[in-house]
Structure formats: C-alpha cells, structure tokens
C-alpha cells in the first residue's frame, strides 16, 4: 500500500485538494496535481540529501501548504514524518532530535534555527527552488510498496512522570481515519473542511487533510494564530462546511464575539475536553447547529464521537458513543479500548516498546448514560488539559526547577472558565519570600525554557509540598484543593 497511490492518484488531478490562506490573507487553491508534482519533486531532493525509507523527517512548518507537501513526500518514499508544533522550545526540540535522530529537517528558517547543530535541513527558500519546474530537479523517489505495519508518522504525547513519549503510527493509521472521517467529522464529497489545530498535534495530523480527502472533501489551511475577531468571518468568506476547533476556541468565540449565522456551515466538531452547555447553546441559537464532541488519544486516534444526525440537546457535554467497530468498556470508572478493534491504534513507542495487552487503559474517567453516551469525568493521572493542549507536569516543573530561586515545584490543573483549566505551579522557594515580581519572573523563565502554552498562568508559593512516604509529590492532593 501507499497513500500516494491509494488516495492522491484516485482523484482527478484537476480536483481541488487544499485552499491555503497565508499570513497576509492571500488565497491559493491547490489541486491534487499540484500536490502530486510538488511531493514528487521534494521526494527526489530528499533522496539526494540521503533520506531513505524508514528514516525520520522532522517537519517544522506552520499551517502552510509546505507542511502538507512534506508529509506527502514522506508517505511516498516510506520515510517517517515527524510534524512538530512550531511553538516548541529549544529544549523540546533537542529532546525530540535525540529521541528520533532525524535524517532531515524541513521548516521555516526561524523554527529551524532552534534545532541543534548538524541536522541537514531544507528551509522554505530551498523548497521554492525544489518546486520550480524551470530548474533541474533530482530524480524522484519511487512510490514505496509498504505494509500496513510499516511506520508512517510520529506524534509526541504529553509527559506525566517523564518526558513526552514518541508514538509511532503505522500506515494503517492513515487509511484508518475513514471511520472517524465519516462517523464523527462528518465530511461529505466536495465539502470544505477546516481543522484549526496547529501541525504537530494528533488532531491536525489526522483531520487537517487526511480525513477530508478520505471523504472526497477538500481542506482549508490558514496561517497564523487564532484571532477571535476574524475566525467566523473566514468561515463565511471561504464557505467552510465542516469546522473542527478546540473547545477553548468555541468558548472564546461565544464569550468575546457576537455570533451570527454562517450559511455554508453544516457541521461543527470539537475534542480535547467537554464543552459546557452554555457555549453549545450560544452556537445553536446563532447558527442553528450543535457542536459535536468527540474523544481520542495520541495512541488510539479517535474513539468516540457524537455522530452526524444525532441530537446534542439533552446530552450536552457528552463525547458521544464509541465509533462503529470500536469496542470499549468502563472498569472502575476508567474508559478502556479494545486495541484490536481500533483502526488507528498505535504501532509502538519510538523506543520499540509495544502494547501487548487486549484492553488499553486510557486514564480517562467516564460515566455512561442509559443510551450508551459517554461523559468525561476527569483524569486519573496528572495530565493537564488546557485550551486543547495536553501538558505534562514534569516539563513545567523541570523548567521551574532550573530557576535558582526554586527548591521544589508541582504543576497542576486549575479550573478556568475559558480554557477549561490552566497550568498552576505550587512552588517552594530556597531563601526568599515569594511576591508578584518573582511570580512574573518565574512565568517568563518558563516561557523561555519550554513552549509558551505550557507556562504556569497561576503561581502559588508555599512552605512545603504534600508528599508520599517515598517522597513523591502528591499532585492529586493539590488538585483537590482547586475544586
């Protein structure tokens, strides 16, 4: 199998595949012929730089067409795509480089500058030359004949007790998106689908273009950060049919903007954390549509969802039912997934370790109503879910502990009306008293040491942290104080 043969070449080359809007608002339509030709040329250039089947290619590009083309070039030659969030710090990047040993990095120059020395790279100027058909091009890589279990993609989790884990997804993961594309995303042929998640996140890897194409739809890419003032204007101007956003984006739009109808919009979906009924109601009143929640993990892909045609009213906050063919169960309140029934279950971690059991324990606590709809009740571990990001406490704590004033630190989730929750740091200092100036200093320190979205928005100073008999910090006790 190969995604290029099985998907890209099944479409008429004149069919629109991606509409891209750059940072200056310029709109460009890319047909499947453009994507095929550009990924063909890039595969040859990658081959010339020593990339071979099974090598890791790091991709540091925002929501631009170069990100899509780079992914396709990897799929073509059997290289392993590693898309990364451009907000990652130098520490985050160095860790991922050490863990994956990439043969090549492709990215925007500003992002590539944060990588350790010695990694071969193509920046966007290099890609412009590679895509220029008037210039001599390297011989393209052949379309690799791949097995379902051959690696295709790496996505990193959020760390809880250690650094984030690199999750390897196989080729079956790509085609396996067809289930959620139909039964949760709800894309239809000729739809325009906009998944607003940034590259590097599990949701963007599957829903920005793969899921729409598997349904005969096209995708929208919009460069730049979330701007509440223009988000729904773009939906109306581009005539978006399916909108996939983080819960926080829906919350902010409901709170800070005046919602109004979007005639082209047919479906709205969200995942990452439960949406509150007030937000769902605000969109229902303004647009006549309900937001369909779903649920999945980096390791599992999509597991549950409110399906097209199902009423959300009366079930607000539900993450839906298991998608067709996926078997789940609830054990002592925890959702578990039968691994063999998930078409997108991960292959292994990058260290080669695999899940060998029958039931995957998600760590998410849920309840089930009489009709089989699931409702998220929280986590049984320390992952912090904030504004659609999943943040491991260890990364935040490590950043804080690198500051000379900090003796101990614990990072926990604190409830927040817009973001669902925010990162809160509980800090023990060495030889000084905490004040607002030091809190601001620690926040800025964390912004430098790790990705900006991970910094603690709240800081509490304390004399000591609660610990177990063996000396481990009892984050659960700190979390309980927040409720």
The 8 nearest C-alpha neighbors of each residue, nearest first, counted from 0:
[[1, 145, 144, 146, 2, 5, 147, 4],
 [0, 2, 3, 4, 5, 145, 144, 143],
 [1, 3, 5, 6, 4, 74, 0, 7],
 [2, 4, 7, 1, 6, 5, 75, 8],
 [5, 3, 8, 1, 2, 6, 7, 9],
 [4, 6, 2, 3, 1, 9, 7, 8],
 [5, 7, 9, 2, 3, 8, 4, 10],
 [6, 8, 3, 9, 10, 4, 5, 31],
 [7, 9, 4, 10, 6, 3, 5, 11],
 [10, 8, 6, 7, 5, 11, 4, 12],
 [11, 9, 8, 12, 7, 14, 31, 6],
 [12, 10, 13, 14, 9, 31, 8, 32],
 [11, 13, 32, 31, 14, 10, 30, 8],
 [12, 14, 11, 30, 32, 15, 31, 10],
 [15, 13, 30, 11, 12, 31, 16, 10],
 [14, 16, 30, 29, 17, 31, 217, 13],
 [15, 17, 217, 30, 31, 29, 14, 218],
 [18, 16, 218, 29, 217, 219, 28, 15],
 [17, 19, 28, 219, 27, 29, 220, 218],
 [20, 18, 220, 27, 26, 219, 221, 17],
 [21, 19, 26, 221, 25, 24, 220, 222],
 [20, 22, 222, 24, 25, 23, 221, 19],
 [23, 21, 222, 24, 223, 20, 25, 221],
 [24, 22, 21, 25, 20, 222, 26, 223],
 [23, 25, 21, 22, 20, 26, 221, 222],
 [26, 24, 20, 21, 23, 27, 22, 19],
 [25, 27, 20, 19, 24, 21, 28, 18],
 [28, 26, 19, 18, 20, 29, 25, 21],
 [27, 29, 18, 17, 19, 30, 26, 15],
 [30, 28, 17, 16, 33, 15, 18, 27],
 [29, 31, 15, 16, 32, 14, 33, 13],
 [30, 32, 12, 34, 33, 16, 35, 14],
 [31, 33, 12, 35, 30, 34, 36, 13],
 [34, 32, 36, 30, 31, 35, 29, 37],
 [33, 35, 31, 37, 32, 36, 38, 68],
 [34, 36, 32, 38, 33, 37, 39, 31],
 [37, 35, 39, 33, 34, 38, 32, 40],
 [36, 38, 40, 34, 39, 35, 130, 33],
 [37, 39, 72, 41, 68, 35, 40, 36],
 [38, 40, 36, 42, 37, 41, 139, 35],
 [41, 39, 37, 43, 38, 42, 139, 36],
 [40, 42, 38, 44, 43, 39, 45, 37],
 [41, 43, 45, 72, 39, 140, 40, 44],
 [139, 44, 42, 137, 46, 138, 140, 40],
 [43, 45, 47, 41, 46, 42, 137, 48],
 [46, 44, 42, 48, 47, 43, 50, 41],
 [45, 47, 43, 50, 49, 44, 48, 42],
 [46, 48, 44, 45, 49, 43, 137, 50],
 [49, 47, 45, 46, 50, 44, 119, 103],
 [48, 50, 46, 47, 51, 45, 102, 103],
 [51, 49, 46, 45, 48, 102, 54, 103],
 [52, 50, 54, 53, 49, 78, 46, 76],
 [51, 53, 77, 78, 54, 76, 50, 79],
 [52, 54, 78, 79, 77, 51, 55, 150],
 [55, 53, 78, 51, 52, 79, 102, 50],
 [54, 56, 79, 101, 102, 78, 80, 57],
 [57, 55, 103, 80, 101, 104, 81, 102],
 [56, 58, 104, 81, 82, 101, 105, 103],
 [59, 57, 82, 105, 106, 81, 104, 60],
 [60, 58, 106, 83, 85, 105, 82, 110],
 [59, 61, 106, 66, 107, 58, 85, 62],
 [62, 60, 63, 198, 85, 222, 197, 59],
 [61, 63, 222, 220, 221, 197, 198, 60],
 [64, 62, 65, 61, 66, 222, 220, 19],
 [63, 65, 67, 66, 68, 19, 62, 220],
 [66, 64, 68, 63, 67, 69, 60, 123],
 [65, 67, 69, 64, 60, 68, 63, 70],
 [68, 66, 70, 64, 65, 69, 71, 63],
 [67, 69, 65, 71, 38, 70, 66, 72],
 [70, 68, 72, 66, 71, 67, 65, 73],
 [69, 71, 67, 73, 68, 72, 80, 74],
 [72, 70, 74, 68, 73, 69, 38, 75],
 [71, 73, 38, 42, 75, 69, 74, 70],
 [74, 72, 78, 70, 71, 75, 76, 77],
 [73, 75, 71, 77, 72, 76, 2, 70],
 [76, 74, 142, 72, 73, 77, 3, 71],
 [75, 77, 143, 73, 78, 142, 74, 140],
 [78, 76, 52, 74, 75, 73, 143, 53],
 [77, 79, 73, 52, 53, 54, 76, 55],
 [80, 78, 55, 151, 152, 54, 53, 56],
 [81, 79, 152, 56, 73, 70, 55, 82],
 [80, 82, 57, 153, 56, 58, 152, 83],
 [83, 81, 58, 199, 57, 198, 80, 59],
 [84, 82, 199, 59, 58, 198, 85, 81],
 [83, 85, 199, 86, 198, 87, 197, 59],
 [84, 86, 87, 59, 83, 110, 61, 60],
 [87, 85, 84, 450, 88, 451, 452, 110],
 [88, 86, 450, 85, 91, 84, 92, 449],
 [87, 89, 449, 450, 91, 90, 92, 86],
 [88, 90, 92, 113, 91, 93, 114, 87],
 [89, 91, 93, 88, 92, 94, 449, 448],
 [92, 90, 88, 94, 89, 93, 87, 95],
 [91, 93, 89, 95, 94, 90, 96, 114],
 [94, 92, 96, 90, 95, 91, 89, 97],
 [93, 95, 97, 91, 92, 96, 98, 90],
 [96, 94, 98, 92, 97, 93, 99, 91],
 [95, 97, 93, 100, 99, 98, 94, 92],
 [98, 96, 94, 95, 100, 99, 93, 101],
 [97, 99, 95, 96, 100, 94, 349, 165],
 [98, 100, 96, 101, 97, 95, 55, 349],
 [101, 99, 96, 97, 98, 102, 55, 95],
 [102, 100, 55, 103, 56, 99, 57, 96],
 [101, 103, 55, 56, 50, 54, 100, 119],
 [104, 102, 119, 56, 101, 120, 118, 57],
 [105, 103, 57, 120, 56, 58, 119, 121],
 [106, 104, 121, 58, 120, 122, 59, 57],
 [107, 105, 59, 60, 122, 58, 111, 108],
 [106, 108, 122, 110, 109, 123, 60, 111],
 [107, 109, 111, 110, 122, 112, 106, 123],
 [110, 108, 112, 111, 107, 113, 106, 122],
 [109, 111, 112, 108, 107, 113, 59, 85],
 [110, 112, 108, 113, 114, 109, 106, 107],
 [113, 111, 110, 109, 114, 108, 115, 107],
 [112, 114, 89, 111, 110, 115, 92, 88],
 [115, 113, 111, 112, 92, 116, 89, 93],
 [116, 114, 93, 117, 113, 118, 96, 92],
 [117, 115, 118, 114, 119, 112, 113, 93],
 [116, 118, 119, 115, 114, 120, 103, 102],
 [117, 119, 116, 120, 103, 104, 115, 102],
 [120, 118, 103, 104, 117, 102, 121, 48],
 [119, 121, 104, 103, 105, 118, 122, 106],
 [120, 122, 105, 125, 104, 106, 126, 123],
 [121, 123, 106, 125, 107, 124, 108, 105],
 [122, 124, 126, 125, 107, 127, 106, 121],
 [125, 123, 127, 126, 122, 128, 121, 129],
 [126, 124, 128, 122, 123, 127, 121, 129],
 [125, 127, 129, 123, 128, 124, 130, 122],
 [128, 126, 124, 130, 125, 129, 131, 123],
 [129, 127, 131, 125, 126, 130, 124, 134],
 [128, 130, 126, 127, 131, 125, 41, 40],
 [129, 131, 127, 128, 37, 126, 132, 40],
 [132, 130, 128, 133, 129, 134, 127, 135],
 [131, 133, 134, 130, 135, 136, 129, 128],
 [134, 132, 131, 135, 136, 130, 128, 129],
 [135, 133, 132, 131, 136, 128, 129, 130],
 [134, 136, 133, 137, 132, 131, 129, 128],
 [137, 135, 134, 138, 40, 129, 43, 44],
 [136, 138, 43, 44, 139, 135, 47, 40],
 [137, 139, 43, 136, 140, 40, 44, 46],
 [43, 140, 138, 42, 39, 40, 137, 141],
 [139, 141, 43, 42, 76, 142, 46, 138],
 [142, 140, 143, 139, 76, 75, 42, 39],
 [141, 143, 75, 76, 140, 144, 1, 3],
 [144, 142, 76, 77, 145, 141, 75, 1],
 [145, 143, 0, 1, 142, 146, 77, 76],
 [146, 144, 0, 143, 1, 149, 147, 77],
 [145, 147, 149, 148, 0, 144, 170, 171],
 [146, 148, 171, 170, 149, 169, 145, 0],
 [149, 147, 169, 146, 170, 150, 171, 346],
 [148, 150, 169, 146, 147, 170, 145, 151],
 [151, 149, 169, 168, 170, 152, 79, 148],
 [152, 150, 79, 169, 170, 168, 80, 149],
 [151, 153, 80, 168, 79, 167, 81, 150],
 [154, 152, 167, 81, 166, 168, 165, 80],
 [153, 155, 166, 165, 201, 81, 156, 152],
 [156, 154, 165, 164, 166, 163, 153, 157],
 [157, 155, 163, 164, 297, 158, 165, 154],
 [156, 158, 391, 163, 390, 389, 159, 155],
 [157, 159, 163, 391, 162, 161, 160, 156],
 [160, 158, 391, 161, 392, 382, 381, 393],
 [159, 161, 158, 393, 162, 392, 391, 381],
 [162, 160, 158, 159, 393, 163, 394, 391],
 [161, 163, 158, 164, 394, 393, 160, 159],
 [164, 162, 158, 157, 156, 155, 161, 165],
 [165, 163, 156, 155, 166, 162, 158, 348],
 [164, 166, 155, 349, 348, 154, 153, 156],
 [167, 165, 348, 154, 153, 155, 164, 349],
 [168, 166, 153, 347, 348, 346, 152, 349],
 [169, 167, 345, 152, 346, 150, 151, 172],
 [168, 170, 150, 151, 148, 149, 171, 172],
 [169, 171, 147, 151, 172, 173, 149, 150],
 [170, 172, 147, 169, 173, 174, 175, 148],
 [173, 171, 343, 175, 170, 169, 174, 168],
 [174, 172, 175, 171, 170, 176, 209, 205],
 [173, 175, 176, 171, 172, 177, 170, 213],
 [176, 174, 172, 342, 177, 343, 173, 171],
 [175, 177, 174, 178, 179, 210, 173, 180],
 [176, 178, 180, 175, 179, 213, 174, 181],
 [179, 177, 176, 180, 181, 182, 175, 323],
 [178, 180, 183, 182, 181, 176, 177, 184],
 [181, 179, 184, 177, 210, 178, 185, 182],
 [182, 180, 185, 179, 178, 183, 184, 186],
 [181, 183, 179, 306, 185, 180, 178, 184],
 [184, 182, 179, 306, 185, 304, 181, 180],
 [185, 183, 180, 186, 181, 179, 182, 268],
 [184, 186, 181, 183, 182, 180, 307, 187],
 [187, 185, 184, 214, 211, 181, 180, 190],
 [186, 188, 190, 214, 216, 189, 185, 215],
 [189, 187, 215, 216, 190, 214, 186, 217],
 [190, 188, 216, 215, 187, 217, 191, 214],
 [191, 189, 216, 188, 187, 240, 217, 192],
 [190, 192, 217, 239, 240, 218, 216, 241],
 [193, 191, 241, 218, 219, 240, 242, 239],
 [192, 194, 219, 242, 218, 195, 243, 241],
 [195, 193, 243, 207, 196, 206, 242, 244],
 [194, 196, 244, 193, 243, 197, 207, 203],
 [197, 195, 203, 194, 202, 198, 200, 244],
 [196, 198, 203, 199, 195, 62, 200, 84],
 [199, 197, 84, 200, 203, 83, 82, 61],
 [200, 198, 83, 84, 82, 197, 201, 154],
 [201, 199, 203, 202, 198, 204, 197, 196],
 [200, 202, 204, 203, 297, 154, 205, 199],
 [203, 201, 200, 204, 205, 206, 196, 207],
 [204, 202, 207, 196, 206, 200, 205, 201],
 [203, 205, 201, 202, 206, 200, 207, 198],
 [204, 206, 203, 209, 202, 210, 207, 201],
 [207, 205, 210, 203, 208, 202, 209, 204],
 [206, 208, 203, 194, 205, 204, 209, 218],
 [207, 209, 211, 218, 206, 210, 212, 205],
 [208, 210, 212, 205, 211, 206, 213, 207],
 [209, 211, 206, 180, 213, 212, 208, 176],
 [212, 210, 216, 214, 208, 213, 209, 217],
 [213, 211, 215, 216, 214, 209, 210, 208],
 [212, 214, 210, 211, 215, 177, 209, 180],
 [213, 215, 212, 211, 216, 187, 188, 186],
 [216, 214, 188, 212, 213, 189, 211, 187],
 [217, 215, 189, 188, 190, 211, 212, 214],
 [218, 216, 16, 191, 17, 211, 212, 190],
 [217, 219, 192, 17, 208, 191, 193, 18],
 [218, 220, 18, 193, 17, 19, 192, 221],
 [221, 219, 19, 62, 20, 18, 63, 222],
 [222, 220, 20, 62, 19, 21, 223, 219],
 [221, 223, 62, 21, 22, 63, 20, 220],
 [224, 222, 22, 221, 225, 62, 61, 21],
 [223, 225, 226, 222, 221, 197, 22, 195],
 [224, 226, 227, 223, 230, 248, 195, 229],
 [225, 227, 228, 229, 230, 224, 223, 248],
 [228, 226, 230, 229, 252, 225, 256, 251],
 [227, 229, 226, 230, 256, 231, 232, 252],
 [228, 230, 232, 227, 226, 231, 233, 225],
 [231, 229, 227, 233, 232, 226, 228, 234],
 [230, 232, 234, 233, 229, 235, 228, 261],
 [233, 231, 229, 235, 234, 230, 236, 228],
 [234, 232, 236, 231, 235, 230, 237, 229],
 [233, 235, 231, 239, 232, 237, 236, 238],
 [236, 234, 238, 232, 233, 261, 237, 231],
 [237, 235, 233, 238, 234, 232, 239, 231],
 [236, 238, 234, 239, 235, 233, 191, 232],
 [239, 237, 235, 263, 236, 234, 240, 264],
 [238, 240, 234, 191, 237, 264, 241, 263],
 [241, 239, 264, 265, 191, 263, 190, 192],
 [242, 240, 192, 266, 267, 239, 265, 264],
 [241, 243, 267, 193, 192, 194, 268, 244],
 [244, 242, 194, 268, 269, 267, 193, 195],
 [245, 243, 269, 195, 194, 248, 242, 246],
 [244, 246, 387, 248, 247, 269, 270, 271],
 [247, 245, 249, 248, 269, 274, 250, 244],
 [248, 246, 386, 250, 418, 249, 245, 417],
 [247, 249, 251, 245, 250, 246, 252, 244],
 [248, 250, 252, 246, 247, 251, 253, 245],
 [251, 249, 247, 253, 248, 252, 417, 278],
 [250, 252, 254, 248, 253, 249, 255, 247],
 [251, 253, 249, 256, 250, 255, 254, 227],
 [254, 252, 250, 251, 255, 256, 278, 249],
 [253, 255, 251, 252, 256, 250, 257, 278],
 [254, 256, 252, 251, 253, 257, 227, 228],
 [257, 255, 252, 258, 254, 253, 228, 227],
 [256, 258, 259, 255, 253, 252, 254, 285],
 [257, 259, 285, 256, 253, 260, 282, 252],
 [258, 260, 285, 286, 257, 261, 282, 231],
 [261, 259, 286, 285, 262, 258, 287, 264],
 [260, 262, 235, 264, 263, 286, 259, 234],
 [263, 261, 264, 260, 235, 238, 286, 265],
 [264, 262, 238, 240, 261, 239, 265, 235],
 [265, 263, 240, 261, 262, 239, 266, 241],
 [264, 266, 240, 241, 263, 267, 288, 262],
 [265, 267, 241, 264, 242, 240, 268, 288],
 [268, 266, 242, 290, 241, 243, 291, 289],
 [269, 267, 291, 243, 290, 292, 242, 184],
 [268, 270, 292, 244, 245, 243, 246, 291],
 [271, 269, 293, 292, 294, 272, 245, 246],
 [270, 272, 387, 294, 245, 246, 273, 269],
 [271, 273, 270, 274, 246, 387, 384, 419],
 [274, 272, 316, 275, 375, 317, 271, 318],
 [273, 275, 316, 246, 272, 276, 278, 279],
 [274, 276, 277, 278, 316, 273, 279, 315],
 [277, 275, 279, 315, 278, 280, 274, 316],
 [278, 276, 280, 279, 275, 281, 274, 253],
 [277, 279, 281, 280, 276, 275, 250, 253],
 [280, 278, 276, 282, 277, 281, 290, 283],
 [279, 281, 283, 277, 278, 282, 276, 284],
 [280, 282, 278, 284, 283, 279, 277, 285],
 [283, 281, 285, 279, 284, 280, 286, 278],
 [282, 284, 287, 288, 280, 289, 281, 286],
 [283, 285, 281, 282, 287, 286, 280, 288],
 [286, 284, 259, 282, 283, 260, 258, 287],
 [287, 285, 260, 288, 283, 282, 284, 259],
 [286, 288, 283, 284, 285, 289, 282, 260],
 [289, 287, 283, 286, 282, 290, 266, 265],
 [288, 290, 283, 279, 291, 311, 282, 267],
 [289, 291, 267, 268, 279, 292, 288, 269],
 [292, 290, 268, 305, 269, 267, 289, 293],
 [293, 291, 318, 269, 270, 268, 305, 304],
 [294, 292, 304, 318, 270, 303, 319, 305],
 [295, 293, 303, 270, 302, 301, 318, 304],
 [294, 296, 301, 302, 300, 299, 303, 297],
 [297, 295, 299, 298, 300, 301, 294, 201],
 [296, 298, 201, 299, 300, 156, 295, 154],
 [299, 297, 345, 296, 344, 300, 166, 168],
 [300, 298, 344, 296, 297, 343, 345, 295],
 [299, 301, 295, 343, 296, 297, 298, 344],
 [300, 302, 295, 294, 303, 179, 299, 296],
 [303, 301, 295, 321, 294, 322, 300, 325],
 [304, 302, 321, 322, 320, 294, 293, 319],
 [305, 303, 293, 319, 183, 318, 320, 306],
 [304, 306, 319, 291, 292, 183, 293, 318],
 [305, 307, 183, 182, 309, 304, 308, 291],
 [308, 306, 309, 185, 182, 183, 305, 184],
 [307, 309, 306, 310, 305, 311, 185, 182],
 [310, 308, 306, 307, 311, 305, 291, 312],
 [309, 311, 312, 308, 314, 289, 313, 305],
 [310, 312, 314, 315, 313, 289, 309, 291],
 [313, 311, 314, 310, 315, 289, 280, 279],
 [312, 314, 315, 311, 310, 316, 276, 317],
 [315, 313, 311, 312, 317, 316, 310, 372],
 [316, 314, 276, 317, 311, 313, 312, 275],
 [315, 317, 273, 274, 275, 314, 374, 318],
 [318, 316, 374, 319, 315, 373, 314, 372],
 [319, 317, 293, 292, 304, 373, 374, 294],
 [320, 318, 305, 304, 372, 317, 303, 373],
 [319, 321, 372, 303, 304, 373, 371, 322],
 [322, 320, 303, 302, 325, 323, 304, 326],
 [321, 323, 303, 325, 302, 320, 324, 304],
 [324, 322, 325, 321, 178, 182, 326, 179],
 [323, 325, 340, 322, 326, 341, 321, 342],
 [326, 324, 340, 341, 323, 322, 321, 327],
 [325, 327, 337, 336, 340, 324, 321, 328],
 [328, 326, 336, 335, 337, 325, 321, 334],
 [327, 329, 335, 334, 330, 336, 326, 337],
 [328, 330, 334, 333, 332, 335, 331, 327],
 [331, 329, 333, 332, 328, 334, 335, 360],
 [332, 330, 333, 329, 364, 334, 365, 328],
 [331, 333, 364, 330, 329, 365, 334, 366],
 [334, 332, 364, 330, 329, 363, 331, 365],
 [335, 333, 329, 363, 361, 328, 364, 365],
 [334, 336, 360, 359, 328, 327, 361, 358],
 [337, 335, 327, 359, 358, 338, 326, 328],
 [338, 336, 358, 326, 339, 340, 357, 327],
 [337, 339, 340, 341, 336, 358, 357, 359],
 [338, 340, 337, 341, 357, 342, 344, 325],
 [341, 339, 325, 338, 337, 326, 324, 342],
 [340, 342, 344, 343, 325, 338, 339, 299],
 [343, 341, 175, 344, 340, 172, 171, 176],
 [342, 344, 172, 300, 341, 175, 299, 345],
 [345, 343, 299, 341, 342, 298, 338, 300],
 [344, 346, 168, 298, 347, 299, 167, 343],
 [345, 347, 168, 167, 169, 344, 353, 148],
 [348, 346, 353, 167, 352, 351, 345, 166],
 [347, 349, 166, 350, 351, 352, 167, 165],
 [348, 350, 351, 165, 167, 166, 347, 99],
 [349, 351, 348, 352, 347, 165, 98, 353],
 [352, 350, 349, 348, 347, 353, 167, 346],
 [351, 353, 348, 347, 350, 354, 349, 346],
 [354, 352, 347, 355, 351, 348, 346, 345],
 [353, 355, 356, 352, 347, 359, 346, 357],
 [354, 356, 353, 357, 338, 352, 358, 359],
 [357, 355, 354, 358, 359, 338, 337, 353],
 [356, 358, 337, 338, 359, 355, 339, 336],
 [357, 359, 337, 336, 356, 338, 335, 360],
 [358, 360, 336, 335, 338, 361, 337, 357],
 [361, 359, 335, 362, 358, 334, 336, 333],
 [362, 360, 363, 335, 334, 359, 333, 336],
 [361, 363, 379, 360, 378, 333, 380, 364],
 [364, 362, 378, 361, 333, 334, 377, 379],
 [363, 365, 333, 376, 332, 377, 378, 334],
 [366, 364, 375, 376, 374, 332, 333, 334],
 [365, 367, 374, 373, 332, 368, 375, 376],
 [366, 368, 373, 372, 371, 374, 365, 369],
 [367, 369, 371, 370, 372, 373, 366, 374],
 [368, 370, 371, 367, 372, 373, 366, 314],
 [371, 369, 368, 372, 367, 320, 373, 319],
 [370, 372, 368, 369, 367, 320, 373, 319],
 [373, 371, 320, 319, 368, 367, 370, 317],
 [372, 374, 367, 317, 319, 366, 318, 320],
 [375, 373, 317, 366, 365, 318, 367, 376],
 [374, 376, 365, 377, 364, 373, 366, 273],
 [377, 375, 365, 364, 374, 366, 378, 363],
 [376, 378, 364, 375, 363, 379, 365, 362],
 [379, 377, 363, 380, 364, 362, 376, 381],
 [378, 380, 362, 363, 364, 377, 381, 333],
 [381, 379, 378, 382, 362, 159, 475, 363],
 [380, 382, 159, 383, 392, 379, 411, 474],
 [383, 381, 391, 159, 390, 380, 384, 389],
 [384, 382, 390, 412, 389, 385, 381, 391],
 [383, 385, 389, 388, 390, 387, 382, 420],
 [386, 384, 420, 388, 421, 387, 418, 419],
 [385, 387, 418, 247, 388, 419, 246, 384],
 [386, 388, 271, 245, 385, 384, 246, 247],
 [389, 387, 385, 386, 384, 390, 271, 452],
 [390, 388, 384, 383, 157, 385, 382, 387],
 [391, 389, 383, 157, 382, 388, 384, 392],
 [390, 392, 158, 159, 157, 382, 393, 394],
 [393, 391, 410, 395, 394, 159, 396, 390],
 [392, 394, 396, 395, 391, 397, 159, 160],
 [393, 395, 397, 392, 396, 391, 398, 162],
 [396, 394, 398, 392, 393, 397, 399, 410],
 [395, 397, 393, 399, 398, 394, 408, 409],
 [398, 396, 400, 394, 399, 395, 393, 401],
 [397, 399, 395, 401, 396, 400, 445, 448],
 [398, 400, 396, 401, 397, 402, 395, 445],
 [401, 399, 397, 402, 405, 398, 396, 407],
 [400, 402, 398, 399, 403, 397, 405, 448],
 [401, 403, 400, 404, 399, 405, 398, 444],
 [404, 402, 405, 401, 400, 406, 429, 399],
 [405, 403, 402, 429, 428, 406, 430, 431],
 [406, 404, 428, 400, 403, 402, 429, 407],
 [405, 407, 428, 429, 427, 400, 404, 408],
 [408, 406, 427, 405, 426, 400, 428, 409],
 [407, 409, 426, 396, 425, 427, 424, 410],
 [408, 410, 425, 424, 396, 411, 426, 474],
 [411, 409, 424, 392, 423, 396, 395, 425],
 [410, 412, 423, 422, 478, 424, 413, 409],
 [413, 411, 422, 383, 421, 420, 423, 414],
 [412, 414, 420, 421, 481, 423, 422, 415],
 [415, 413, 420, 419, 421, 412, 416, 481],
 [414, 416, 420, 419, 418, 417, 421, 413],
 [415, 417, 419, 418, 414, 420, 250, 247],
 [418, 416, 415, 419, 250, 247, 251, 386],
 [417, 419, 386, 247, 420, 415, 385, 416],
 [420, 418, 415, 417, 416, 414, 385, 386],
 [419, 421, 414, 415, 385, 413, 418, 412],
 [422, 420, 413, 385, 412, 415, 423, 414],
 [421, 423, 455, 412, 456, 411, 413, 410],
 [422, 424, 457, 455, 411, 410, 458, 412],
 [423, 425, 410, 458, 409, 455, 426, 459],
 [426, 424, 459, 409, 408, 460, 458, 410],
 [427, 425, 408, 460, 407, 461, 424, 459],
 [426, 428, 407, 461, 406, 462, 460, 463],
 [429, 427, 405, 406, 404, 430, 426, 431],
 [428, 430, 406, 404, 405, 431, 427, 403],
 [431, 429, 428, 432, 404, 405, 406, 427],
 [432, 430, 429, 428, 433, 404, 434, 405],
 [431, 433, 434, 430, 428, 460, 429, 437],
 [432, 434, 460, 437, 431, 435, 438, 428],
 [433, 435, 437, 436, 438, 432, 460, 439],
 [436, 434, 438, 437, 439, 433, 440, 458],
 [435, 437, 439, 438, 434, 440, 433, 441],
 [436, 438, 440, 439, 434, 435, 441, 433],
 [439, 437, 435, 441, 440, 436, 458, 442],
 [440, 438, 442, 436, 437, 441, 435, 443],
 [441, 439, 437, 443, 438, 442, 444, 436],
 [440, 442, 444, 438, 443, 439, 437, 445],
 [443, 441, 439, 445, 444, 440, 454, 455],
 [442, 444, 446, 440, 445, 441, 439, 447],
 [445, 443, 441, 447, 442, 446, 440, 448],
 [446, 444, 448, 442, 447, 454, 443, 398],
 [447, 445, 451, 443, 444, 448, 449, 454],
 [448, 446, 444, 445, 449, 443, 88, 450],
 [447, 449, 445, 446, 398, 444, 88, 90],
 [448, 450, 88, 446, 447, 445, 451, 91],
 [449, 451, 87, 88, 86, 452, 453, 446],
 [452, 450, 446, 453, 454, 449, 86, 447],
 [451, 453, 450, 454, 388, 446, 86, 449],
 [454, 452, 451, 450, 390, 455, 395, 449],
 [453, 455, 445, 446, 451, 452, 442, 456],
 [456, 454, 422, 423, 457, 424, 442, 453],
 [455, 457, 422, 423, 454, 421, 458, 442],
 [456, 458, 423, 455, 424, 422, 459, 421],
 [459, 457, 424, 423, 425, 438, 455, 460],
 [458, 460, 425, 426, 424, 461, 457, 423],
 [459, 461, 426, 425, 433, 427, 458, 462],
 [462, 460, 427, 463, 426, 459, 425, 464],
 [461, 463, 427, 460, 464, 428, 426, 429],
 [462, 464, 461, 427, 465, 426, 407, 460],
 [463, 465, 466, 472, 462, 461, 427, 473],
 [466, 464, 473, 472, 463, 467, 476, 477],
 [467, 465, 472, 473, 471, 470, 464, 468],
 [466, 468, 470, 471, 469, 473, 472, 465],
 [467, 469, 470, 466, 471, 472, 465, 473],
 [468, 470, 467, 471, 466, 472, 473, 465],
 [469, 471, 467, 466, 468, 472, 465, 473],
 [472, 470, 466, 467, 469, 473, 468, 465],
 [471, 473, 466, 474, 465, 467, 470, 464],
 [474, 472, 466, 475, 465, 476, 471, 467],
 [473, 475, 477, 476, 472, 478, 411, 409],
 [474, 476, 478, 473, 477, 479, 381, 380],
 [477, 475, 479, 474, 478, 473, 480, 465],
 [476, 478, 474, 480, 475, 479, 473, 481],
 [479, 477, 475, 481, 480, 476, 474, 411],
 [478, 480, 476, 481, 477, 482, 475, 474],
 [479, 481, 478, 477, 482, 476, 475, 413],
 [480, 482, 478, 479, 413, 477, 414, 412],
 [481, 479, 480, 478, 414, 413, 477, 412]]
